[in-house]
Amino acid sequence: MMKPPQRTHIYQNHHFDSTRWDYFQSRDDDIVIATSYKAGTTWTQAIVAHLLFPDGNFPAPPAQMSPWLDMRVVPLEVVLNNLKAQQHRRFIKTHLPLTGVPYSEKIKYLYVARDTRDVFMSLWNHYAGMKEEILMLMNMLPGRMGDELPPAPEDIHEFWKNWISRGSFAWETDGWPYWSHLTNVQSWWNYRHLPNIQLFHYTDMLADTEREVRRIADFLEIDVPGQAWGGIIKAVSFAEMKRQGELYAPGGGQFWKGGAETFMHKGTNNRWRDVLSDEELAFYDAACKRVLTPDCREWLENGGTI
């Protein structure tokens, strides 16, 4: 029998600090929404917000209700005090692998994954659109460990080569200058059998949003009034979320040139097919073979209910 998930690494860089979780006091009905990045995090936060508040009458914007706990930019005391004051069921965001976050069998962990190549395309838009002052803030904020986050390169191909074949942490081999998408997915995949960890795939959420939102509600044991479903599914469509981008984007979109419009970019898959060459995809194949088990890779590329 497998041991419960263990924290085996401390993750500290320009963006996050996994030790911030040491000060978090959980409640038994807490929800943790986890992704590596650019895999549907904001979308999933919106879905959970609408499931908890089916009339759409939120006490605060979803990104504010559901803070990214490991992110360094907002002072930890502010995040913890806001969470402590919440009377409703809480849902907290993390971009940490399961090896970097404390595990509790009482919390429900909702993990969302997306094809590595689609994550890359979305990350490129995110990185290239980041305002210089935000880059400077993360690099200059006291307590930063490791290298600075450099400005995005001019060339997407240069970014790909580094991102897919160079690690930011000693135990990772891809993800530079962020963190490994592949290691992140594999860490959660390894514990998909646990009843309080459920994996969802971005491709499935795009293909049949209502089915997947209903699966999320079932997993979280949220009882949604029958008449509310139509409004919820419309509200979490990409078109509707883009229209209300400032409500859903972190910080209302103020961290990116072009605001929420830049953050809520395309929401589509397969854009990499027109960008990455066969030679560049060989780097991807090698990275997958280094990090992923064959079953995890199969699911990551194709989706499907687990």
N, C-alpha and C positions, 0 to 999 in steps of 0.2 A: 504493500500500500504506500502511495506517495505521501511524503510529508506535506503539510500546508505550505503555501508560498512563503519564501523567506526573502528578507532584504539582504542582498549580497553586495550591493554597490551604493556609494553615495554619488549622486549626480549634481554637480555644481558647475555652472558656466555663466556666460553673459546673460542668458535668459532665465534660468531657473536654479533652485536650490532644494534638493530633495529633503534636507534636514528640517525644512519648515513644517513638514508633516509631523515632526516630533511634538509639536505644540498644539496639534489639532485634537479636540475632544469630540469623539464621534457620538452619534445617536444611533440607536438600533435600526431606525428606518432610513438612514442616510443612503444616498445614491452617489456613486462616483462614475462620472462619464470620462472614459479614457480613450485616447488615440495617440499615435505618434505625433502627427500634425497633418493638416490639410487633407483630412480623411472624412470630414463631415462632422467635426466637433461642434461648430456653431449651429449647424442644422439639428444635431441631436439635442443640444441644449434647448433649442426652440421647441422641438417635439415634446420633450419632458415638461417644459414650462406650460405648454398648451394642454398636456394631459393632466397636470396638477391644477391648472386654472382653465377649465374648458370654455369659460365665457370670455377668455382673452383679457380679463381684467387683472393684469399683473401688478404686484406691489412695487416692482422695479423692473427695468429692462432685464431680459434673461441673462445677459453677460454679467450684469451686476448681481443678480440673485445667485448666479452660479459661478463663483470666482475661480480663477485659475490659481489654486493654492500655492503651487510650487514657483510661480512667476515672481521674480525679485522686485519688479518695479513698484508694486503697491506694498506699503509697509505691512509686515506680517500682523502687527497689532490691529491695524484697520480691518484686514480681512477676517481675522478671528473674531473681533468684536461684532462685525456685521453678521457673521454666521451665527454667533451666539444669540443675537437679537432676533433671528428669524423664527417665527412661530409656525410657519408652514414646513412641509417636508423639504429637506435640503438636498440640493444636487450640486456637487462640486466637480470641477474640471481638473484633469491632470494630463500632462503629456509624458509622464514617466512610464518606463517599463514596469512590469510587476516586480522585478528585482530591485526597484528603487522606492517602492511605496509600501507603507505598512499595511498588512492584510488583516482584515477582521471578517470572521465568518458571519457576522451579523449585518454587514453592509452589502448592498447589491452593487456589483461592478458591471457597467454596461460598456463594452469595448467595441469600437467601430474601426474597421480596417478598409483599406482601399489599395488597388493595384499600385505597386511601387512606382511605375512609370507615370501614372496619373497623379500620384502624390507629388512627384518631381515637377511636373508641369505647373501644378497649382502653387507649389512652393516657390518656383521661379517668379511667378507673377507677384506673389506675396513679398518676396525678398527684394526684387527689383523696384517695387512700388513703395518700399518703406522710406519714410522721411528721414533725412540726415540727422535731425535733432533727436529722433527716437533711437537711432543707432548710437549716437553719442551718449544719450542717457543710459542705455544698457551697459555701454563700455565704461563709463565714468562712475556709475553708481558704486558706492563703497561696498566692499565685500565680494566683488567679482572674482571668481576663480578661473584660472586658465586664460587662454588667449582672448583678445578682443574679437568681436564679430566684425569682419572686414566689410567694406561696402560690396554690394553685388558686382560681379565682374560684368564687363560690357557684353560678353559672349556667353550665350546659354550653353554652348558646347564645353566651354572651359568649366562652367559650373557643374555640368553633368559629370565630367571626368573626376573632379574632386569629390563630389557628393557620393558617387557610387563606388569609389575605390579607396577612400581615405576616411579614417575614423577621427572623432574629436576626443574620445576617451580611450585609454590604453586597451580596454577590453572590447572595443568596437572597431569594425573595419570599413564602415561606410557612414555617410551622413554629414561629413564636414561641409561647412563650419557649424552646422546645427548638431544633430545627434542621430543615431542610427534608427531608421524606419524599420529595417529588417529585424534587428535585435528586439525592438519594441514589440513587434507583432508576434514573434516566436515566443517571447516571455509570457504573453497572455494565452497564446495557443496551447502552450504546455499544460495549462490548468483549465481548459475549456470544459472538462468533465465536472467541475465543481458547480453545485446548484446555484450559487450566488454570483457566478461569473457567466455572462452570456455574450457571445460574439455576434456582431452584425456586420454586414458588408455593404459598402457604399453602392456597389452595382445593383444589389438586390433592392436597396432603398430607392434607387432611381427607377428600377424596372416596375416595382409595385409598391408605391409609397404606403398606401393604406394597409396592405398586408403586413409590412414591416413595422409600421406604427402600432398596429394592433398587437404584434408580437412583443414590442417594447412595453406596451401597457400590461400585457399578460405577465411578462417577466417581473415588472415592478409592482405587480398586484395593485394596479390603479383601476378602479371601477369607473368607467366613463359613461355618463348618461347617453343612451342611444341617439337622442336627437342632436347631440353635440358633435358627432363624428364628421358630418359633412363640413362644418365650419372649421374643425381642427385640420382636416386634410387640405382644405383650401389654404388655410393660414400658413401651413408649413411647406407649401409648394415653392419652388425656387423663384418663380416670377413674383409671388406675393412677398416673399422674404426680401428679395432684391428691392422691391418697391418700398419696403419699410426698412431698408438697410441700416439706417441710423439706430433703430430700435434693437437690432440683433448683433451688429458688428461690435467686437470688443472696443470699448472707448468711443462708441458711436462712429467708428471709422477714422478717428482723428489721427491715427498713427501712420496713415498711408496717403501718398500723393493721390489726389482724386477722391479721398474719403472712402465712405462705405461702398461706393461704386467700384473702387479698385479691390477692396476686400472681398465683396460678393461678386466674383469675376464671371465665370462661365458656368460652373457647376456641371460640366460635362466630362466624359471620359474619352480616351483614345486620341487626344490631340498629339500625343507623343509620336504617333505613327508617321506624321508629316515632318518630324523634327529629328528623331534619333536614327542614325545610320546602323547598318548591320554590325559594323565594327564597334559602335558605341553600345549596341545591345549585347555584344559579347561580354563587355564589362559587367553588364547587368546579370547575365547568366552566371558568370564567375562569382559575383557577390552573393547571389541566391544559393549557390552550391556551398559557399563558405558558411552561411549563417542559418539557412532555413532547412527544416526537414521536408522531404518531398510532399507529404500530405499538406503541410502548412503552405508551401509554395503553390500547390494546385488550388487551394482555397483562395489564397491571396490574389491569384490571377483571375479566378473565375467566379468566386462567390459561392453562394448556396447555403441553405439552412444547416446549421450544425446541431 
